[in-house]
Amino acid sequence: MKTPGNQIRTRPIFFMAPFALVMSALIFSHCAEPDDSRELTALQEKALEFTAPLPEDAFEDGMERCEERIELGKMLFFEPRLSKSGLISCNPCHNMSTFGVDQLPVSVGHMWQKGPRNAPTVLNAALHNSQFWDGREPDVESQAIMPILDELEMAATEEHVLAVLGSMPEYVDRFQRAFPDEEEPMVYENVGVAIGAFERILLTHNSPFDNFLLGDADALSDKEKQGLQVFMDVGCQSCHGGTALGGGAFAVFETPAERESGESDLGRFDITGNELHRHSFKVPSLLNIVQTYPYLHDGSVWCLSETVDIVARDMLNEELTEEENAQIVAFLHTLTGEIPAYALEKPVLPASTPETPRPRFD
């Protein structure tokens, strides 16, 4: 169903208040704190009202940080034999070398099938309140096992995955070490638990903005500070709040390409059936946004400055000047952090055995 463009501008719907976004971002353990020895500027204090420095990791209170589980999860993240074809792992769509995305409008899966939406970055995703554009999964552990079974993506079955892993003694041993208290550790759910443990350390620290929040007022240039001020004055933080600058709210949005074609993704409505959720999508994180093109849920816009104008106009009813746009884009550049070195070191995977299921291309 096509919705007139001005309806989006006059009827943005947000499903979580900015205050709740910030509070939800602070539930993770090992949160970094601003340097108390430095006197914060007014701009730093204002920024800290809607966001916070990145925590050390995204393990929530009560969660165990198990290094054996993280290492197993990393291996499974890069393991193509989990897929029906033996070609596709999590990494092609969430490529560690390109900031957790594949830089395609939509991803290519089993037998060259295309998915319906742009693949979000896996970096910092564990900080989000829900997963997928439509928020259908609550956390990275439950999200991780869904693409493996999706016919468009990895096209496997639970039986296939467990047969692959159970055929290699190293995996059997690693599951036992990663889940030492479980009598039968190699179950499909634990595939997601392990991958989720790996994803919970995929936080991109040391961005200029993170350092700015931690107390270094000189981490941003004058133009970047002006961009942060415009970002706040326009109201961008009303959606892009919390530690991940997004990932905690839903908003009604149709892309220009959808409005032009008259064919729009129903978004969260397909999950809930709630009319308020028609064409609503999770607000994406802005962390590393310069690197995670193309943009919007259909991957239809490649230019960041164009995306800024679209979102300002359609969601905030704001027509940015060329200077304001450039300032915001300059600020967005400061959100690029460092990919964890550990994540960039690809694991050596165990060799297949005669019992390992062979690739299938049907």
N, C-alpha and C positions, 0 to 999 in steps of 0.2 A: 504494500500500500504506500502510495506516495504522500508525503507530508509537505505542504508548502514551506519554502525556506524561512519565511518570517515567523512561522509557528515555532521553529526551533529557537529563534532569538527571543521570543516573548514567553516561551514556556520551557526554559531549562529546568530539569528536575534532578535534584541531588538527593541521594538516599543516605548521606551521613554528613553531619555538621562538621565544619572545620575543626572545632575544638575536639570532637571525638576522634578526628583523624590524628591530631597531635598526640592525644592520650594513648590511642592504640599503638602509635609508633614507639611509645616509651615502655612497652611491656617486656621488651627483650632484655636479656641479661647482658652484663658487661657493657652498658651504655657508656660512650665517651662523654666526658663533661667538659664544658668550656674552661679554659685556663683562668682560674680565679686570681692569678697574679697580674693579669692584664685588665685594665679598665675597658669595658666594652663601649663601643660607640652607640649612638642612638639607632643607627641603621642595623647594627648587629643585634641589639636588643629587640628591635621590631621583627627581624627575621626569625629570631628564636621564639617568637610568639606563635608561629605557625609550623615550624619545623625544628629539627634537632640534629646534632652530629650523628653520623652513622655509628651504630654499636660495633663491638668487636666481631660479633657474629649474630645470626638470627635465631639462635636457640632460645626458646621461650623458657620462662621460669618453670622448673620441674622437669625439663627435658635433659636427658643425658647427652653430653658431647663425647661420643665414643670414636676414637681415631680409627679403630678397625672398621667400624661401620662407615665412616666417611670414605676410607680408602676403597672399600667394596662398592660404595655408591658411585665413586668416580669411575671405577672399572665398568660398572653397569651403564653409566652415562655414555661411555665411549664404545660399548659393546654392540656391534652391528648384527651379531648372530641372534640377538633377541627378536629381530624382525623376520618375517616370513621369507624374504629374499636373501637375508644374510648381508644386506648392503647398508641398511639404514639404522643408525643409532640416534640417540637424542641430539648428538652434536651437530649433524648437518643443518638442522633447523635452528639450533641454538649454539651456533659456532663460537667457541671460546676465543678464537682468533679475531672475530669481528664483533666483539662486545655482546656475545650471547644471542645474536640474530643471524639470519641467513641473507639479509639485505635483498630480499625478493618481495614483491607485492604480496604473494601468497606462496606457501611452501609447496614443494614437490615431494610426493610420497610414493607409495608402492605402485609400481608399473606406471610411473609418470602421471599419476593422478594429482590434481591440485586441490589444496584445501580451500575453504571458503573465506578465511580471514588471515590477516597478517600475523606472523609468529612474533609474539612479544619477547623481549630479552629475558633470559633466565637469570641474569645478574641482578642482584638485589630483590628478586621476585619473592623470596621468603619473607620479606618485610610487608608484603601486601596482605590485606584482610581476606582476600579470596583469590582464586586462580581462574584463568581463561578470561577472555573478553566478556563473557556472559556471567562470570562469577559462579559457575556451577560446581566448583570444588572448593573446599574451605582452606586447603593448605597444599604445600608443595609435595607432601608425601602422597596424598590422594591424586593430585594432578599427574604425577610422574608416571603412574601406571595406565593412564587413559590412552595416550597416543600409541602405546605398544599394541593395543587391541583394536585401534581404529582402522577400519578397512581402507581408508584413504591415506593413512600414514604408514605405520609399520606392519599392519595387517596380520599380526600374530594372534595366538590364543594363549591362555594361561598354561595349557598343557604343553604347548610348544616351548614356551619360555622355561618352564621347570624341567622339561626334558633336555634342553640345551645346557642349562646350568648344572643339572644333576649328572650330565655325562662327563664333566671335567672335574677331576679330584681337587684341583686348586679352588674352584668355586665352592665345592662342598665344604672344604676346610675353612674357607673365608666366611661363609655363612655361619658356621659353628662358632667362629671366633667373634663375629660381629653381634651374634645373638646368643651368648653363652648360657642364658637362663632358660632358653626355650628347648623343649624336647625335640620339636620338629622345626628347625629354623628356616629351612628352605621352603617357604610358602610364598605365593604370589604377592601378598600384601607386603612382605618384607623387602621385596624388590623396590617398592615405592618408599618404604621407610629408609632404606639405604641411600637411594638416589636423593631423597629429601635431605638426609644428613649432609650429603655433599653440597647440595644447593644452599644449605643454610650457612655455609662459609663463603659463598660467592658474593661478597660485598666489596664494592669498589671504593676503597678509602683513598685519602690523600688528594681529593679534588681541591681546586682552589676555594670553592664555596664551603666545603667541609672544613678546611683550615680556617676560613673566615669565621665560621660558626664556633670553632674551637678557641677563637680569641685573636687570630692574626688579622688585624684590620687592613694590613697591607697586602693580603692575599688576593684582593681584587683591585683592578685598576679603576680609575675614576669613571670611565665609560661603563665598566661592568657594574659598578655600584649604582650608577644612574639607571642601568637596566634593571637591577634588582628593585630600585625604588619604583620604576614604572610598572614592573611586574606586580608589585603590591598595590599601587595606586589604581591600576586597571581592575584588579580583583582576581588575578590568576590563582592566587593562593587559596581562594574559596573552594577550588577543586583540587589543586595541586599542593596539598598540605601534607603534614606528617613527615617522617624521616625519609621516605622514598619519594617525596614530592608527587604523590599520586598513589594509586593502588588501594585506596580505602573508601572510594565512593563510586556511585554510578550516575551517569548523566544521559539524558536523551540527546542523541546526535545522529544526523544523517550527513554523509560526506557530500561534497559538491558532485562527485561522480554518480552517487546514488540518486541524488535529486534530478540530475540531468537524464539519467536512464529511466527513472521511474521505478526502479527495482531496488528496494532497500532491505537490508538485513534487519530482521525483527529483534535481534539481540537477545537481551535477557527475557523478553516475553516468551520465547520458545521454551524456556526453562520453567518459568513461574505461571504463565498464562494470565498474569496481572496486566491489565491495560495500561497502568502507569509505567510498566516496564517495556512497552513497545518502543523499539529502536533505542533502548538504553544499553549502555556499555560501561564497563569498568574504566574509570579515568586512568590513563596510563601514567607510569612513573616518568618523570623528566630526567632522572639520572642517566648520564651518558647519551642524552637525546641526540647530540650531534652525530653520534656514531651509529644510531639505530634506525636509520632510514630504510625504506620509505615509510611514510607516516599515515596515521589514521587506521581504523580497524580493517579497512580494505586495502591498505598499502597503496593508495591511489595518488598520493602527493609525495614527490621526491625532494622538494625544496623546503628547508626549515623555515625560512622567512615567510614563504607563502602559507605554510601551516599555521604560523603564529597569527597572520592576518585572518585566516579562515576561522580559527577558534575564537579569537577576540571578537570578531563580528557576529558569529553565529551563537556563541555561548554567553557573551558579555555585552552584546549590542554596542561594541566599541569599534570605531574606525580609527585605527592607529595611523599616526603620521609616519612618513618614511624614517624620520629620526627615531621615533619611539620604537618602531619595529627593529631598527638596527641596534638600539640599546638593549632591548630584550634578548635579541639573538646573541649579543655579546655576553650577556649574563648567562644564557643557556650554555655557552661554551665553557663556563667555569664549573659546570656540573659533571665534567668528564673526570672520572677517577682512574685508578689503576686496577687492571684485571689481576686477581691474585696469581702470583707466579706459580703456585701449586696447581692451579687449574689449567695453566698453559702447558704443563708437562704431561704429555699423553702417557697413559699407562701401557705397560706391556701386558697383553692379554694371553691367557693360557691357550695352548694348541687344542684344536678339536681332537676328538677320539673317534674310533669307529662307531660309537653309539650316538655321536652328536647328529641331530637331524640335519639333513642336507637342505640347501637353499631351494626355494620353490618360486616360480615366476608365473603362477596362475592367479 
